[in-house]
Amino acid sequence: MAHLLSKGLEENPSLFLVDLTIGGGNKIVVTLDGDTGVTLQDCINISRAIEHNIDREEEEDFSLEVASAGATTPLQLPRQYKKNLGRILNVKTATEEIEADLTDATDELIVLEWEAREAKQIGKGKETVQKRREIPYADIKEAVVVIKF
């Protein structure tokens, strides 16, 4: 099954696998994402690439669901962070929660930037300061894209 999925993804290199689960009753759930999004036709094409190449006579019966990672689905892969550069993320680590602009994403970490109001170093009152934080993927408990209307 995995080789059929890989073959289907090779035909559209902008798509990538986020999750593959096989549950009770041979329910197969494939979750995709894409560098430029995932269309309904993309899901249909991947589903067909899998279904049309499995011999149901030799394989156990199964159900197949192919879907895109939803807008509120937590990011899991560096490739997902890279495609969301310039967007606002809500990132939770073990010690803090930050809502900020995603300004960079490498294979090891992300960079968040935001403005904050803080007490002045000298004198009374507050000033706006630019904040920047590098967070390794290993430290991220959950990260979701913030959708604003």
N, C-alpha and C positions, 0 to 999 in steps of 0.2 A: 504494500500500500504506500509506504513512504517513497519508494522509487517512482511510483506513478505521480505522486504529489510533486516530487522534485522535477520530474519531466514537465509537468504542467507549468511550474513556476519558471523553468528555463525558457519557455516560450514567451513569457512576459517578464523580463528582468527587473521591471520597476516594482513588481509585487514581491513580498517576502512573507514567510511564515512567522506568526507570532506565537501560536499555540496549536498543538495537536493533542486531543484527548480521545481515548477510547474507553467508553463507559460500559456499564452493564447492558446486556442485550446487544452487544456489538454496535453501540451508538458511537459513531465517529463524528467529532466536531473539529473542524479546521477553522482557525481564526487567522485572517490575513490582514496585512496592511500594505500600503504602497507609497512609494516616494511622492507620487502625485495623487494619492487617494486610491480608493477601491470602488469600482462601479459594480452595479448589479450584474452587468455582462461579464466582468472579471470573475465574479463568484460562480456564475453559470459555467464559464469556460473551465475553471478548475474542477468544479463538480463533475462535468462531463469527462474531463481528462482522467479522472479517477474511475467513475462508474463504468464508462464505456470500455475500460481495459481490464476490468475484473470479471473473471468467469464465475458467475453466480452458481454454476453447477458444481464447481470445485471448492469454492469458498463458502463459509458459513454466511447465512443471511445477515445483513447489516443495514443500518440507516446512516445516511451521510448528510451532514449539515455544513455548508461552507458559508462563512459570514465575514464581514469586515470588522476590525476592531472599532468599537463605537467611539464617539467623540468624548465620552466621559470615562472610557476604559483607561486604567492606569498604563503608563508607558512602561515597557519592559526591556526593549533592546536599544543599544546605541543608535541604530539606524532610525528608530522612531524619534529619538531626541533630535538627531541631525535634521530630519525633515520638518521639525517644528521650531527651528531657529527663528528668533524674532517674535515668538509668541510668549504669552504670559503663562507660567507654570505655577502650580501650587505643589511644593515639594516638602515632604515630611521625612525627617531623619529621626534618629532615636532621641535627640535632644531639642529639636526645634521644628517649626513649620515656617516656610518662607514662600511668599507669593511675589514673583519677580520675573523680569524679562530673561528668557533663555538667550544668551548672547554667543555661546560657543558650546560645542559638544565634540569630544574626541572619543577614541575607543576606550578611554579610561575614566573620564570625568565630564561633568558639565560645569558651565560657568553661568551664574545668575548675577544680574545687576539690577539695582533699584535705588530709589531715593528715600531717605528717611529724615525725619525731624529729630534732632538730638540737642541736648543742652550744649550751649557754647562752651568751648574750652576756656575762654576768658570772658568774664562778664556774665550778665544775666540774660535770660531769654534762650531761644532756640534758633538753630540754623539748619538749613537743608544740606545734607551730606550725601555724597554718592557712595553706595555700598557695592561691594563685589565679593562673591563667594565662589570658590571652586569646591565642588562636591563630588567625590568619587562615587561611581555607581554602587559600589559595595555598601556605602553609607545611606543610600536612598531606600527608605521603607516603602514610599509610594510617591508617584509624581503623576499629576493629571494636568492637561491643558485647561486653562481657565477660559470659558466661553463667555464673552460679554456682548450684549446687544446694544 
